[in-house]
């Protein structure tokens, strides 16, 4: 699932504000630099999730028989392939 740039920017502001308010972190960089790093980390994680989703869907599509998306069988296969792909990638 991809989020808009505005939503991720908002999330980075909220996250940094909460971390600072709860004295969870001490930052030695400018807040803008930290927010940029948070945004980059969020986008990287979203991309990994998308890659895993794509791999699971590709495995289902590669089956010799057609499995319609949304069917109970498709849902079970998707979850199995998704979980397998996560494990393969160390998640």
C-alpha angles and dihedrals in degrees: 000000000000123000126206120261089246093054093049091047090051091048091052091052093048093045094049092045091052094046091051094044092053093045088238093141141021111214123210094181129069113278091242090058091050092048089050090052090049091050091049091050092050092050091047091053092047090051092051089052090050091049091051090048091050091050093050091049092047091054091053091047091051093060115113091237127053115253110191115230112248094030118123090248092052091050092052093046092046092052092047093049093042092052091045091051092049091052091047089054094046101255 
